[in-house]
């Protein structure tokens, strides 16, 4: 199945006329709040650490605030930033590490979403210094290995450290940062969600398999083809399902 066929599947199985939409119409702030909530349940839950930026057509950004966990963010908490990462609108503070995001966005005009966090399982592999093998289909939803950036230079609010991490990412989709979690980029929220959950699942599955003595990774050709089917446009209906689940759990996320 190639990307064109994946798009056709999305069209073919879209809700029929008269059926409720998969998601209500969401504002950019609501989408970002939902992404924070969904990823928190997937392991992106290092207390108040971690930040997501979403670039807007006018060159400004939306970002989650520094003081709140990803589990409690609502749409009204989302900050609006100018092109330099300074707050235009919002009641909270922005992370001191916003420079990392601005550097990545400046270098990657194909990128709308930048995620940095210290997720539970991704942080294990970033500390070990290895890229986890792909042992199952769900781990193969993105058709490349993450970059491994092997030098920890301190927290990324330091300008030089942030630029080094951004440079290490280069033109790739995601990176493991030595002793410092993960960095993920994407063209939109749907793709960002898939890449983030795929990386954390892959890290978790590989640790479990290897803790039992190891297994047989998927052949590289199979893993690559699986990722090509899904990464460009997202696994059909997955983002919507996870967002609906979060809205059911706490409708206030949209407020």
C-alpha positions, -999 to +999 in steps of 0.1 A: +000+000+000+016+033-010+007+068+002-018+074-026-037+043-016-036+053+020-053+086+011-079+066-009-086+045+022-092+076+042-116+088+016-133+055+012-140+049+048-147+085+058-180+090+077-210+087+054-234+116+049-256+121+080-231+103+103-214+123+130-179+135+121-149+117+135-140+148+154-157+182+159-141+211+141-111+220+163-092+253+166-053+251+165-053+256+203-077+227+208-056+204+186-025+212+205-041+208+239-054+174+227-020+164+214-005+172+248-031+151+266-029+121+243+009+120+244+009+122+281-010+089+282+015+074+258+045+081+281+054+118+275+049+125+311+080+138+328+062+161+351+062+197+337+091+190+313+085+190+275+072+214+250+054+214+216+053+242+191+029+244+162+038+270+135+010+291+121+006+304+085+016+339+096+049+327+111+038+328+147+035+298+170+012+281+195+029+263+224+020+246+257+029+266+288+058+258+311+040+256+344+014+229+335+017+192+330+006+179+296-022+160+314-039+193+325-034+216+296-066+231+280-071+251+249-073+283+268-039+276+284-021+275+250+003+304+244+006+324+213+042+333+204+058+356+179+083+345+153+111+348+179+093+328+206+082+357+227+047+356+242+020+375+223-010+362+242-014+339+272-014+339+310+015+315+315+052+314+308+070+297+280+098+272+285+133+287+286+142+261+260+120+277+233+152+285+214+155+248+204+121+250+187+128+283+170+161+269+157+145+238+143+116+257+127+140+282+112+161+254+096+132+232+085+106+251+065+088+217+059+081+214+096+050+227+114+052+208+147+083+203+169+081+181+200+107+177+227+102+156+258+117+130+281+093+101+276+094+070+298+108+045+273+125+069+248+146+082+277+159+047+284+173+042+250+186+078+248+206+069+280+218+036+268+230+051+236+212+028+211+185+031+186+159+004+194+153-024+168+118-028+153+102-060+166+066-055+156+042-037+131+033-009+155+070+000+159+073+003+121+048+030+115+075+055+105+099+045+077+132+055+092+154+051+122+158+080+146+191+099+146+211+093+177+228+125+189+255+113+213+267+144+231+248+157+261+257+194+266+232+203+293+197+215+292+186+229+258+177+264+270+215+270+265+216+285+230+246+264+219+232+232+232+198+238+215+215+246+182+236+215+184+206+194+190+187+211+161+218+206+138+220+169+148+184+164+137+193+177+102+166+168+077+154+137+096+121+131+113+131+123+148+161+120+171+172+104+204+192+129+224+219+113+245+207+113+282+180+138+272+149+122+257+136+128+222+131+154+195+104+149+168+092+170+139+063+168+116+042+186+090+010+186+110-007+173+142-017+140+127+018+131+116+033+144+148+010+122+169+019+091+148+056+097+150+056+104+187+036+074+197+055+051+173+088+061+188+077+055+223+060+022+214+091+011+196+113+019+226+090+001+250+086-030+228+123-034+222+132-031+259+106-058+267+118-081+240+155-077+249+148-081+286+136-116+277+167-124+259+161-108+225+140-116+195+141-113+157+136-078+144+114-072+113+134-074+081+145-039+071+125-040+038+093-050+056+098-023+082+105+004+056+075-005+035+052-006+065+063+029+075+058+042+040+022+031+041+015+052+072+039+080+080+031+105+053-006+107+060-010+090+093-025+057+102-062+060+091-084+074+118-059+068+147-054+104+157-092+110+157-098+079+178-073+090+204-085+126+205-121+114+209-110+092+238-094+122+255-125+144+249-146+117+265-123+115+295-123+153+301-143+176+278-127+206+295-096+200+274-114+220+246-123+250+268 
